[in-house]
Amino acid sequence: MNNRGRFDSKLGVVLASAGSAVGLGNIWRFPTEVGQNGGAAFILVYIAFVLFLALPVMVSEFVIGRSSGANIVHAFRKLAPTKWWMIVGFMGVLAGFLVLSFYSVVAGWTLKYTIDAIAHRISGTDPAQTFNNFVSDTWSPIFYMTLFLLLTHFVVIRGIKGGIERYSKLMMPLLLLIIVILVGCSLGMPGSVEGLRFLLKPDFSKVTPHVVLSAMAQAFFSLSVGIGCLATYASYFNKDMNLSGSAVNVCAIDTIVAIISGFIIFPAVFSVEGVQADAGAGLVFITLPHVFSSAFSQMPLVGYVFSTLFYLLLLLAALTSSISMHEICTAFVSEHYNFKRKYAATLVTLVYLFLGAACSLSFGPWKDCKLAGMTVFDWFDFATAMFIMPVGGIFISLFVGWRLERELLTNELTNNGMLKVKGLNVLIFLIKWVAPIGVGMVFLNELAKLFN
């Protein structure tokens, strides 16, 4: 399609792609992994896998997207016109539907807590009871999930330049500004020294093979590679965009946000007695509300600002990621069925509302409806994280490294010889060998945990 749109600037490309990568997992999952797996030792292992595993897969997605100029399914059909490879593209579309369906539920919780923080309704309550009462309710979580999906729809329906790029240029700088403000506030708390020591002091005794594989998985999934988000965005890139340089910038922004999130959370957590730094998924919605109300009991105004900005940060991170997942499916439906963007985006949003409602009810009336011990929400999470994303990552890197013509790959990475890419042969080696083997190890590790 000639009118499918393009990004208007290199800054827009980097911010939109970084927004796709920066999500809820950067803010709460990464600090939790750090807390449980050796502090700075885990960070060092994580950074290594960002460079040697996630980065080459990201570059592979960029190559597929820009060289084809099509949605993830049509990209494989155009570059390798066999039905077999198109299956990888269909897996990406399926993952886009499944991921945002359950992701929008958690994002809806984040929206609710953001509104509560603004209305000063977080402090002074029992955080655990408040959270459990909310998520187990029938309609309230669906209401907030719907609001969140409508926010996502509002951006996607406006297209690439007027929607995704425009709002990425607004949201990502705001997200980074909030991070800087929160770090300043957090470092002024009484537990900042102990919190930073916990974050930065490596404990290599905790670095086991399992921890290494956990770092690999975190690097892979944190950057949204393997399902076609970034390939879809790259299909809107201009031909003068430096693909490898853009990938490095995106990885750098994502990693910095993840690490700095620890600078926000750990000083705050260590400022309140009895709070565990490795509280896991409950960190955001149960532990931190208690931290906010206790740590700032003598400075209620500071506590109000801190909590409001923190949940606004989470909401922005969730929104930038949800836009990219929505775009995978919108681009496919629009181009495959020749629908106008607004109709395609509306249809996709309606599907998300239906599937998201099923995931939300998994915490309430449908919590006892289980298959193999898992609810609808659990199955969506399991299917994408366990199978579709790692398998997609393996085949994307194999496709670019082995199926795509070497001349096409080189031309895409060098912009037809106009760019000199340092370490080009090393990058291609990482794509051909290291990335598929590394992601395969993650996949086998997850399978082993399943059968155990």
Summary of the structure (lengths in Angstrom):
residues: 452
radius of gyration: 21.3
end to end distance: 48.2
largest distance: 66.0
contacts: 1666
relative contact order: 0.19
helix: 77%
strand: 0%
